[in-house]
Amino acid sequence: MSDKPTVLVFLATSRQGSATIDALLASGKFNVAGTTRTGTSPALTARGVKVFPFKMGDQSSAEAAIQASGASLVWFTTLMQSTRAKEAGHGKDIVNACKANSKAVKHVVFSSVGDADKAPEAVAHFKSKFDIENHLKASGLDYSILRPVAFFENFDDPVNFNALTPGSIKGLWPASLSVLCVATADIGKAGCVMLSDPAAWKGKTLDCSTEHVDGAKLSAALTQASGIECTYSLSMPPFAIKLFLNDLHHMIKFFTDPGYSCNPAEFKKVVPDAMGIDAWLAKKGKWGSNGEPFKPLAKGQAPAPPPPGNYKNVVLVGAVLAVGAFFLM
């Protein structure tokens, strides 16, 4: 290892973890280490990232990863779980592990969620992160907190049956509802900023948001980026969300009224090149469903019609199984 400080990124292959590693490596300021469940990742190793094993819910494995990596800086988030207490417990384990190694760990960055403090108690996967925030603040560790809003990546999520498909873009909320979103790449950049100057960010919280999008804006942006006429539709019916996924039902109610309170202009002071939907789609450049490249519209060019029959909503059973993971942070 060089004389650069070492950052340990927990959940290194998660969407936010991967984005944070990308930003840290691009900065050239750090030795970068990460955790995976097995302690292996050929892709990360090939990029010079040291990989260590860690199991969520196991504080001792978090302590071992911190010690083995020699990290003085730690970044972490948590994934949505079946209960508020379970997710909060996972985050508290990492905080406690950092506390147990407080002589080595000089600063901790936690990626929480936008309006964790203001969201209703019924939105359990927001309040779990608020519980972790409070535990971190009470720990005596030097810390800073990221609070990202909904991810653009949720609109192209093949693992959870919501891949971008020619002619279609899907979401959990009605087309008329405008919701603040952010790209995970930009959350990663913000985390890198915090880790690059811990003294400046000590005790501070940063809301991460870039643009309000509704169904019309999403479909128009995808039509322009892809060259195919696209429409917005629901990934699953509202009654099914309410019946099977009450947590997400209350999240959508929160999005409706009052909605996120974050100010994108403040985030762009920290990440000036933060992407809106147009830039995010341009960077993506291909359909998640089949990997075929987009063919962006030239000025005055009419979009091609969508392929017939291949952009219908997934069946309800598949959606119910998948949507619980749709908004993992």
C-alpha positions in Angstrom: 0.0 0.0 0.0 1.1 3.6 -0.7 1.1 6.5 1.7 -2.4 7.4 0.5 -5.2 6.9 3.1 -7.2 3.7 2.7 -10.9 3.8 2.3 -13.0 0.7 3.1 -16.2 0.5 1.2 -18.8 -1.9 2.7 -21.1 -3.6 0.2 -18.6 -2.9 -2.6 -20.6 -4.5 -5.3 -23.9 -2.8 -4.5 -25.1 0.0 -6.7 -23.9 2.8 -4.3 -20.8 0.9 -3.2 -19.7 0.3 -6.8 -20.3 4.0 -7.7 -18.3 5.1 -4.6 -15.4 2.8 -5.6 -15.5 4.3 -9.1 -15.3 7.8 -7.8 -12.5 7.0 -5.3 -10.4 5.2 -7.9 -10.9 8.1 -10.4 -9.7 10.6 -7.8 -6.4 8.9 -7.4 -6.3 10.0 -3.8 -6.9 6.8 -2.0 -6.0 3.2 -1.6 -9.4 1.5 -2.0 -10.7 -1.6 -0.2 -14.1 -3.1 -0.3 -16.2 -5.9 1.2 -18.2 -8.7 -0.5 -19.9 -11.7 1.1 -17.2 -14.1 0.0 -14.2 -11.7 0.2 -13.6 -12.1 -3.5 -14.3 -10.1 -6.6 -12.2 -10.6 -9.7 -13.5 -7.4 -11.2 -12.5 -5.3 -8.2 -9.2 -7.1 -7.7 -8.3 -6.4 -11.4 -8.8 -2.7 -10.6 -6.5 -2.7 -7.7 -9.2 -2.9 -5.0 -8.4 -5.1 -2.0 -11.4 -7.2 -1.1 -12.4 -8.6 2.3 -15.2 -10.8 3.5 -18.2 -9.3 5.4 -21.6 -10.6 6.3 -24.4 -8.2 7.1 -25.5 -8.7 10.6 -22.1 -9.9 11.8 -20.3 -7.2 13.6 -17.2 -9.3 14.1 -16.7 -9.7 10.3 -17.0 -5.9 10.0 -14.3 -5.4 12.6 -12.1 -8.0 10.9 -12.5 -6.2 7.5 -11.6 -2.9 9.0 -8.5 -4.3 10.7 -7.4 -6.3 7.7 -7.8 -3.4 5.3 -5.9 -1.0 7.5 -8.6 1.6 6.7 -8.6 5.0 8.3 -11.8 6.0 6.3 -15.0 4.0 6.0 -18.0 4.3 3.7 -21.1 2.3 4.2 -24.8 2.0 3.5 -27.5 -0.7 4.3 -29.9 -2.6 2.1 -33.7 -2.8 2.6 -34.7 -5.6 4.9 -37.9 -7.3 6.1 -38.2 -5.0 9.2 -37.0 -1.6 10.3 -35.1 -3.1 13.3 -33.2 -5.6 11.1 -31.9 -3.0 8.7 -31.1 -0.6 11.5 -29.3 -3.5 13.3 -27.1 -4.1 10.2 -26.0 -0.4 10.1 -25.4 -0.3 13.9 -23.1 -3.3 13.6 -20.9 -1.4 11.2 -20.9 1.7 13.3 -20.0 -0.4 16.4 -17.2 -2.0 14.4 -15.8 1.4 13.5 -16.1 2.4 17.2 -14.2 -0.7 18.2 -11.5 0.4 15.8 -11.7 4.1 16.6 -8.0 4.6 17.0 -7.6 3.7 13.3 -10.9 4.9 11.8 -10.7 8.7 11.5 -14.0 9.4 9.6 -17.1 7.5 8.6 -19.5 8.3 5.7 -23.0 6.8 5.9 -25.3 6.9 2.9 -28.8 7.1 4.3 -31.9 8.4 2.4 -33.5 11.7 1.6 -35.7 13.1 4.4 -35.0 10.2 6.7 -36.0 12.4 9.6 -39.2 13.7 8.0 -40.7 10.6 6.4 -43.6 9.0 8.2 -43.0 6.2 10.6 -44.8 3.8 8.2 -42.0 4.2 5.6 -39.9 1.6 7.5 -36.9 1.5 5.1 -36.5 5.2 5.5 -36.8 5.3 9.3 -34.3 2.4 9.7 -31.7 4.6 8.1 -32.7 7.4 10.4 -32.1 5.1 13.4 -28.6 4.4 12.0 -27.9 8.1 11.6 -28.8 8.7 15.2 -26.6 5.7 16.3 -23.7 7.1 14.3 -24.1 10.6 15.8 -24.1 9.2 19.3 -21.1 7.0 18.7 -18.4 9.7 19.2 -17.0 8.9 15.7 -16.2 11.7 13.2 -18.9 11.3 10.5 -20.8 12.8 7.6 -24.0 11.6 6.1 -25.3 11.4 2.5 -29.1 11.5 2.0 -29.9 10.4 -1.6 -33.3 10.4 -3.1 -34.7 7.8 -5.5 -32.2 6.4 -8.1 -32.4 6.8 -11.8 -31.1 3.2 -11.8 -34.5 2.0 -10.6 -35.8 2.6 -14.1 -33.3 0.1 -15.6 -33.2 -2.7 -13.1 -33.1 -6.1 -14.9 -32.4 -8.0 -11.7 -35.7 -6.9 -10.3 -37.7 -7.4 -13.5 -37.7 -3.7 -14.5 -35.2 -3.5 -17.4 -35.5 -0.7 -19.9 -37.3 -2.3 -22.8 -37.8 -0.8 -26.3 -40.9 1.3 -26.1 -41.3 1.3 -22.3 -40.1 2.8 -19.1 -41.7 1.8 -15.8 -41.9 3.0 -12.3 -43.8 2.5 -9.1 -45.8 5.8 -9.0 -48.4 7.3 -11.3 -47.2 9.2 -14.5 -48.5 12.5 -13.1 -46.3 12.3 -10.0 -43.0 14.2 -10.2 -40.3 12.7 -8.0 -36.8 13.8 -7.3 -34.1 11.4 -8.5 -30.3 11.1 -8.6 -27.8 8.9 -10.3 -25.8 6.6 -8.1 -22.6 7.7 -9.9 -23.2 11.2 -8.4 -23.8 9.8 -5.0 -20.4 8.1 -5.3 -18.8 11.4 -6.3 -20.3 13.2 -3.3 -19.0 10.5 -1.0 -15.5 11.0 -2.5 -15.7 14.7 -1.8 -16.5 14.0 1.8 -13.7 11.4 2.2 -11.3 13.8 0.5 -11.8 16.5 3.2 -13.2 14.9 6.3 -12.5 18.0 8.4 -14.7 20.2 6.2 -17.6 17.6 6.3 -17.4 16.6 9.9 -20.9 16.3 11.3 -22.5 17.5 8.1 -25.4 16.0 6.0 -25.7 16.4 2.3 -29.0 15.8 0.4 -28.3 14.2 -3.0 -30.8 15.0 -5.7 -30.6 16.4 -9.3 -33.9 16.5 -11.0 -37.7 16.1 -10.7 -39.1 13.5 -13.2 -42.6 12.4 -14.0 -43.9 9.9 -16.5 -44.0 12.4 -19.4 -40.5 13.6 -18.8 -39.1 10.1 -18.5 -40.8 8.8 -21.6 -39.8 11.9 -23.7 -36.2 11.6 -22.5 -36.0 7.9 -23.4 -37.7 8.5 -26.8 -35.0 11.1 -27.6 -32.1 9.1 -26.3 -33.1 5.8 -27.8 -34.8 6.8 -31.1 -37.9 4.7 -30.3 -41.2 6.0 -29.2 -41.6 5.2 -25.5 -44.4 5.4 -23.0 -44.4 5.3 -19.2 -46.4 2.7 -17.3 -46.6 1.3 -13.8 -44.4 -1.6 -12.9 -47.2 -3.0 -10.8 -50.8 -2.0 -9.9 -51.2 0.3 -6.9 -53.6 -2.1 -5.2 -50.9 -4.8 -5.3 -48.4 -2.5 -3.7 -50.8 -1.6 -1.0 -51.8 -5.2 -0.4 -48.4 -6.9 -0.5 -45.8 -4.1 0.0 -47.2 -1.7 2.6 -43.9 0.0 3.2 -43.6 1.0 -0.4 -47.2 2.0 -0.5 -46.5 4.6 2.3 -43.3 5.7 0.5 -45.4 6.6 -2.6 -47.9 8.4 -0.4 -44.9 10.4 1.0 -43.7 11.1 -2.5 -47.2 12.5 -3.3 -47.5 14.7 -0.2 -45.3 16.4 0.8 -42.5 14.8 -1.3 -38.8 15.1 -0.9 -37.7 18.5 0.5 -34.2 18.3 -1.1 -32.8 21.2 -3.2 -30.9 20.0 -6.3 -29.1 23.3 -6.6 -27.4 22.6 -3.3 -26.2 19.2 -4.4 -24.8 20.6 -7.7 -22.6 22.9 -5.7 -20.8 19.8 -4.5 -21.2 17.7 -7.7 -21.4 20.3 -10.5 -21.7 17.7 -13.2 -24.4 15.7 -11.6 -26.6 14.0 -14.2 -30.2 14.7 -15.0 -32.3 12.1 -16.8 -31.1 13.1 -20.3 -27.4 12.8 -19.3 -28.0 9.6 -17.4 -29.7 7.9 -20.4 -27.0 9.2 -22.7 -24.4 7.6 -20.5 -26.3 4.4 -20.3 -26.6 4.2 -24.1 -28.4 0.9 -24.4 -31.5 -1.1 -23.5 -31.2 -3.1 -20.3 -33.4 -5.8 -21.6 -31.3 -6.8 -24.6 -28.1 -4.8 -24.5 -28.7 -3.2 -27.9 -27.4 0.3 -28.3 -29.7 3.3 -28.4 -30.0 5.3 -31.7 -30.5 8.9 -30.5 -32.8 11.1 -32.5 -31.3 13.7 -34.8 -32.9 17.1 -34.9 -36.3 16.9 -36.6 -36.1 13.1 -36.9 -39.3 11.1 -36.0 -38.9 8.2 -33.5 -39.3 4.7 -34.7 -42.4 2.8 -33.4 -41.9 0.4 -30.5 -41.6 -3.3 -31.4 -45.0 -4.9 -31.0 -45.8 -6.8 -27.9 -42.5 -6.7 -26.1 -43.1 -3.9 -23.7 -46.0 -5.2 -21.7 -45.9 -5.1 -17.9 -44.5 -8.1 -16.2 -47.0 -10.5 -14.7 -48.2 -9.5 -11.3 -46.6 -12.5 -9.5 -43.2 -11.6 -10.8 -43.7 -7.9 -10.0 -44.7 -8.7 -6.4 -41.6 -10.8 -5.9 -39.3 -8.2 -7.4 -40.6 -4.8 -6.3 -39.6 -5.3 -2.7 -36.0 -4.8 -3.9 -36.9 -2.0 -6.3 -35.8 0.9 -4.1 -32.8 -0.7 -2.3 -30.4 1.9 -1.1 
